Amino acid sequence: MSVHLVIDNHYPEGKEFYIRYTEGSGVKVGTKDIPADSSGPGSPLKIDGYKSQTIMITGNMISGAVWMNAKGRSWNKTSANDDRAGPQCSLLELTVDDNVISYDISAVEGLCGGYSVKWKPDSGQGAAKYQLSCHPKPSGKFSGDFIPSDKWSTDSEEGKKTAACGAEFKETMDPNDKQGKPWCHQYMQRTSYSQGGYCDWLYKNDCQGYCWAYDEKKCPENAVCEYDKSGNPLLQGVQQDKTVRGSPTNPNIPRVPGTLRFIFSPLDAYDPSNPPHITPDDPDDPDDPDDPDDPHDPDDPDDPDDPDSMGWVIFALVLFLAAVLLAVVLFSGKKRVKRPPPNMVRP
């Protein structure tokens, strides 16, 4: 059951994206394999403005991530020149195994743009309820003290703390243990989900994404939760998944053939209800007229085997030689004109 992962670049300019997943196989861009790699740099994928590229998943893609190079950002300037080694802020995540397709928007450690995720099974049924989006307005405006980090350590950058709860935690049900997830949930609720905080800004702008490491589980507003042994919030014995506008932020749907579309877009001057026209940019498509490296493209000026291109070269060469011959004839029939001094301009 093949799944098409389509990456849409809704920026007017070209962008570089990176793809990485920890386990699986059968993941290709055109004819190029993208192997699983749990710790190496992401596989680069350049996509022109208002273009898309398709990744074919015929096997499994476990713990996958797709992110855009956020080079040129005004913050976190001490990081690497590009983000190939790993995302410096937001990204889109997915898992495709034998039975399930799941995906989410992660806005942990900052938001680098706007996002939409659309799932459309080949049957076309039930697609609407599995859409996600994150386009908060006004972009970048929150008044909290920090952006939650995906790490345990405390750090600060340009006066903004990036301290919070991260990937490693101690299994505990005690909300007073600062090394456990229960304490993290309550701390985030008090701070980042408070008025003007980063999580509050995203949540009130209907961003269907996560704002901190374990935000996929969330105690409902004004409720008092208990916690299971993994530190996840419980209300009346039921684990509480985070929802936005009543919809889940991490859809888990049965695997069937279909298309999962990851849309990357600007936050400013962008209307997700009126997106630009996007055309495919398939590097292996011999009929793609927009592919500059396509040897079969009759309009490719760099193709030495292109008969139309060679014809224009020959025609231009003939014109050039004719112009040189004409100049020689004209020059030989006239007296030489004395060259003006260096500081004079010929009238």
C-alpha positions as CSV (number, residue, x, y, z in Angstrom):
1,M,0.0,0.0,0.0
2,S,1.9,3.0,-1.3
3,V,1.7,6.3,0.5
4,H,2.7,9.5,-1.4
5,L,4.3,12.1,0.9
6,V,4.1,15.4,-1.0
7,I,6.1,18.4,0.3
8,D,4.7,21.7,-0.9
9,N,6.9,24.8,-0.9
10,H,4.4,27.8,-0.6
11,Y,7.2,30.3,-0.4
12,P,7.9,32.3,-3.6
13,E,11.6,31.5,-3.4
14,G,13.3,28.1,-3.4
15,K,13.9,26.4,-0.1
16,E,16.0,23.5,1.1
17,F,14.3,20.8,3.1
18,Y,15.7,17.9,5.1
19,I,14.2,14.4,5.7
20,R,15.2,11.9,8.3
21,Y,13.7,8.7,9.8
22,T,15.0,6.2,12.3
23,E,13.7,2.9,11.0
24,G,12.2,1.4,7.9
25,S,12.9,1.2,4.2
26,G,11.3,1.7,0.8
27,V,11.4,5.5,0.9
28,K,12.3,7.2,-2.3
29,V,12.5,10.6,-4.0
30,G,12.2,9.8,-7.7
31,T,14.7,6.9,-8.2
32,K,16.8,7.9,-5.2
33,D,16.6,6.0,-2.0
34,I,16.4,7.8,1.3
35,P,17.9,5.3,3.9
36,A,16.9,5.2,7.5
37,D,19.3,7.0,9.8
38,S,18.6,7.7,13.5
39,S,21.4,10.2,14.2
40,G,23.0,11.4,10.9
41,P,22.2,14.6,9.0
42,G,18.9,14.9,7.1
43,S,18.8,14.0,3.4
44,P,18.6,17.4,1.6
45,L,15.8,18.1,-0.9
46,K,15.7,21.4,-2.7
47,I,12.3,22.6,-3.9
48,D,11.8,25.7,-6.1
49,G,9.3,28.4,-5.1
50,Y,5.6,27.3,-5.5
51,K,6.7,23.8,-6.4
52,S,6.3,20.4,-4.8
53,Q,8.1,17.1,-4.7
54,T,6.8,13.7,-3.9
55,I,8.4,11.0,-1.7
56,M,7.1,7.5,-2.3
57,I,6.7,5.3,0.7
58,T,6.3,1.7,-0.2
59,G,7.7,0.3,3.0
60,N,7.8,1.8,6.5
61,M,9.0,5.2,7.6
62,I,9.2,5.2,11.4
63,S,9.8,8.3,13.5
64,G,10.2,10.5,10.4
65,A,10.8,14.2,10.3
66,V,10.7,16.9,7.6
67,W,12.0,20.3,8.3
68,M,13.0,23.4,6.3
69,N,16.4,25.1,6.5
70,A,15.8,28.2,8.7
71,K,19.1,29.8,7.8
72,G,19.0,33.6,8.1
73,R,16.8,33.6,11.2
74,S,17.3,36.5,13.5
75,W,17.7,34.3,16.6
76,N,19.8,31.3,17.6
77,K,22.6,32.7,15.5
78,T,25.3,30.7,17.3
79,S,24.0,27.4,15.7
80,A,25.3,25.9,12.5
81,N,25.1,27.7,9.2
82,D,22.3,25.4,8.1
83,D,19.9,23.0,9.8
84,R,20.9,19.8,8.0
85,A,22.2,18.3,11.3
86,G,18.8,18.8,12.9
87,P,15.9,21.3,13.0
88,Q,16.5,24.5,15.0
89,C,12.8,25.1,15.5
90,S,9.6,23.7,14.2
91,L,9.1,20.7,12.0
92,L,6.6,18.1,10.7
93,E,6.7,14.6,12.0
94,L,5.2,11.3,10.8
95,T,5.3,7.5,11.1
96,V,4.1,5.1,8.5
97,D,4.2,1.5,9.6
98,D,2.4,-1.6,8.4
99,N,-0.9,-0.6,10.0
100,V,-1.0,3.0,10.9
101,I,-0.2,6.5,9.5
102,S,0.3,9.2,12.2
103,Y,1.6,12.8,11.9
104,D,1.9,16.0,13.8
105,I,3.2,19.6,13.8
106,S,5.9,20.3,16.3
107,A,6.4,24.0,17.2
108,V,8.8,23.1,20.1
109,E,11.7,25.6,20.4
110,G,10.1,28.2,18.2
111,L,8.0,28.6,15.0
112,C,9.9,28.9,11.8
113,G,6.9,29.3,9.5
114,G,3.3,28.3,8.9
115,Y,2.2,24.7,8.4
116,S,-0.6,22.6,7.0
117,V,-1.0,18.8,6.8
118,K,-3.6,17.2,4.6
119,W,-4.4,13.5,4.3
120,K,-6.4,12.2,1.3
121,P,-6.9,8.5,0.9
122,D,-7.2,7.3,-2.7
123,S,-10.8,6.5,-1.9
124,G,-11.4,10.2,-1.0
125,Q,-13.4,9.3,2.1
126,G,-13.0,10.9,5.5
127,A,-10.2,13.2,4.6
128,A,-11.4,16.5,6.1
129,K,-11.2,15.5,9.7
130,Y,-7.6,14.5,9.4
131,Q,-6.3,18.0,8.5
132,L,-3.9,20.0,10.7
133,S,-2.8,23.7,10.5
134,C,-0.7,26.2,12.4
135,H,-0.8,29.8,11.2
136,P,-0.9,32.0,14.3
137,K,-1.4,35.7,14.0
138,P,0.3,38.1,14.4
139,S,3.4,36.1,13.8
140,G,6.0,36.0,16.5
141,K,3.9,37.9,19.0
142,F,3.9,36.5,22.5
143,S,4.9,38.1,25.8
144,G,6.0,35.1,27.9
145,D,9.4,34.7,29.4
146,F,10.6,31.7,27.4
147,I,10.0,29.4,24.5
148,P,9.8,25.8,25.7
149,S,12.8,23.7,24.8
150,D,13.1,20.0,23.8
151,K,15.8,19.6,26.4
152,W,16.2,19.5,30.1
153,S,19.0,22.0,30.3
154,T,18.4,25.7,31.0
155,D,19.7,28.1,28.5
156,S,19.1,31.7,27.3
157,E,19.4,33.4,23.9
158,E,19.1,37.1,23.3
159,G,17.3,37.6,26.6
160,K,14.7,34.9,26.0
161,K,15.0,31.7,28.0
162,T,14.6,28.4,26.2
163,A,14.2,26.4,29.4
164,A,11.7,23.6,30.0
165,C,11.2,19.9,30.1
166,G,12.8,17.7,27.4
167,A,13.3,14.3,26.0
168,E,14.5,12.4,29.1
169,F,12.3,12.1,32.2
170,K,12.0,10.0,35.3
171,E,8.9,7.7,35.5
172,T,7.0,9.1,38.3
173,M,3.4,10.0,39.2
174,D,4.5,12.6,41.7
175,P,3.7,16.2,40.4
176,N,6.3,17.6,42.8
177,D,9.2,15.7,41.4
178,K,11.0,18.2,39.0
179,Q,12.5,15.4,37.0
180,G,9.1,13.9,36.1
181,K,6.6,14.7,33.4
182,P,3.7,15.5,35.9
183,W,5.7,18.4,37.2
184,C,6.5,19.5,33.6
185,H,2.8,19.4,32.7
186,Q,1.8,21.6,35.6
187,Y,4.8,23.9,35.1
188,M,3.9,24.5,31.5
189,Q,0.2,25.1,32.4
190,R,1.2,27.7,34.9
191,T,3.8,29.5,32.7
192,S,3.7,29.0,29.0
193,Y,-0.1,28.4,28.8
194,S,-0.7,31.4,31.0
195,Q,-1.8,34.7,29.4
196,G,0.7,35.9,26.8
197,G,2.9,32.8,27.0
198,Y,4.2,31.0,23.9
199,C,1.9,27.9,24.3
200,D,-1.0,30.3,25.0
201,W,-0.3,32.3,21.8
202,L,-0.3,29.1,19.7
203,Y,-3.3,27.6,21.4
204,K,-5.5,30.7,21.2
205,N,-4.6,31.0,17.5
206,D,-5.9,27.5,16.8
207,C,-2.4,26.1,16.1
208,Q,-2.9,22.3,15.9
209,G,0.6,21.6,17.0
210,Y,2.8,20.9,20.0
211,C,4.5,23.7,21.9
212,W,6.7,21.6,24.3
213,A,8.1,18.1,24.4
214,Y,5.1,16.3,25.8
215,D,2.3,18.5,24.7
216,E,0.5,15.8,22.9
217,K,-1.1,15.1,26.2
218,K,-2.8,18.0,28.0
219,C,-5.0,18.3,31.0
220,P,-8.2,20.2,30.0
221,E,-8.5,23.9,31.0
222,N,-9.6,24.4,34.6
223,A,-9.5,20.7,35.3
224,V,-7.5,18.9,38.1
225,C,-5.8,15.8,36.6
226,E,-4.0,12.9,38.1
227,Y,-1.1,11.2,36.3
228,D,-0.3,7.6,35.2
229,K,3.0,5.9,35.7
230,S,4.3,7.4,32.5
231,G,3.5,10.9,33.7
232,N,0.6,11.5,31.3
233,P,-2.5,13.4,32.6
234,L,-5.6,11.4,33.6
235,L,-9.1,12.8,34.1
236,Q,-11.5,10.3,35.7
237,G,-9.0,7.5,34.8
238,V,-8.9,8.5,31.1
239,Q,-5.7,9.7,29.4
240,Q,-6.1,13.2,28.0
241,D,-5.0,13.8,24.5
242,K,-4.5,17.4,23.5
243,T,-7.2,18.7,21.1
244,V,-7.6,22.1,19.3
245,R,-11.1,23.1,18.2
246,G,-12.1,19.6,19.3
247,S,-9.8,17.9,16.8
248,P,-6.8,15.7,17.8
249,T,-3.3,17.1,17.2
250,N,-1.8,13.7,16.4
251,P,-4.1,11.8,14.0
252,N,-3.6,8.0,14.0
253,I,-5.4,6.5,11.0
254,P,-5.4,3.1,9.4
255,R,-2.9,2.7,6.6
256,V,-4.5,2.8,3.2
257,P,-3.1,4.0,-0.1
258,G,-3.3,7.8,-0.3
259,T,-1.5,11.1,-0.3
260,L,-0.1,12.9,2.8
261,R,0.7,16.5,2.0
262,F,3.1,18.6,4.1
263,I,2.7,22.3,3.3
264,F,5.4,24.8,4.4
265,S,4.3,28.5,4.1
266,P,5.2,32.0,5.3
267,L,3.6,33.3,8.5
268,D,3.3,36.9,7.1
269,A,1.2,37.9,4.1
270,Y,-0.1,34.4,3.6
271,D,-3.7,33.3,3.6
272,P,-4.1,29.5,4.1
273,S,-7.6,29.7,2.7
274,N,-6.3,31.0,-0.6
275,P,-3.0,29.2,-1.2
276,P,-0.8,29.8,-4.3
277,H,-0.9,27.4,-7.3
278,I,1.6,24.7,-6.8
279,T,3.1,22.6,-9.6
280,P,5.1,19.4,-9.3
281,D,8.9,19.5,-9.6
282,D,9.8,15.9,-10.2
283,P,13.6,15.4,-10.8
284,D,13.1,12.1,-12.6
285,D,10.2,13.2,-14.9
286,P,11.5,13.3,-18.5
287,D,8.4,15.3,-19.5
288,D,8.8,18.0,-16.8
289,P,9.4,21.2,-18.8
290,D,10.6,23.0,-15.7
291,D,13.4,20.6,-15.0
292,P,16.7,22.4,-15.9
293,D,18.6,19.1,-16.0
294,D,16.1,17.2,-18.2
295,P,18.0,15.8,-21.2
296,H,14.7,15.4,-23.1
297,D,13.5,19.0,-22.6
298,P,13.4,20.6,-26.1
299,D,13.7,24.1,-24.5
300,D,16.7,23.3,-22.3
301,P,19.5,25.7,-23.4
302,D,22.2,23.7,-21.7
303,D,21.3,20.4,-23.4
304,P,24.0,19.6,-26.1
305,D,21.8,17.0,-27.6
306,D,18.8,19.4,-28.0
307,P,18.4,20.0,-31.8
308,D,16.6,23.2,-31.2
309,S,19.3,24.5,-28.9
310,M,22.1,23.5,-31.4
311,G,20.2,25.2,-34.2
312,W,20.1,28.5,-32.4
313,V,23.8,28.2,-31.6
314,I,24.7,27.7,-35.3
315,F,22.4,30.5,-36.3
316,A,24.0,32.9,-33.8
317,L,27.5,31.9,-35.0
318,V,26.6,32.6,-38.6
319,L,25.3,36.0,-37.7
320,F,28.4,36.8,-35.7
321,L,30.7,35.9,-38.6
322,A,28.7,37.9,-41.1
323,A,28.9,40.9,-38.8
324,V,32.7,40.6,-38.5
325,L,33.0,40.3,-42.3
326,L,30.9,43.4,-42.8
327,A,33.0,45.4,-40.3
328,V,36.2,44.4,-42.1
329,V,34.8,45.6,-45.4
330,L,33.6,48.9,-44.0
331,F,36.8,49.5,-42.0
332,S,39.1,48.9,-45.0
333,G,37.2,51.6,-47.0
334,K,37.6,54.4,-44.5
335,K,40.5,56.5,-43.1
336,R,41.6,55.7,-39.6
337,V,40.3,58.1,-37.0
338,K,42.8,59.4,-34.5
339,R,42.1,58.1,-30.9
340,P,41.1,60.9,-28.5
341,P,43.2,61.5,-25.4
342,P,42.4,59.3,-22.3
343,N,40.4,62.1,-20.5
344,M,38.3,63.1,-23.4
345,V,35.0,61.6,-24.4
346,R,34.2,61.2,-28.0
347,P,31.1,63.2,-29.0
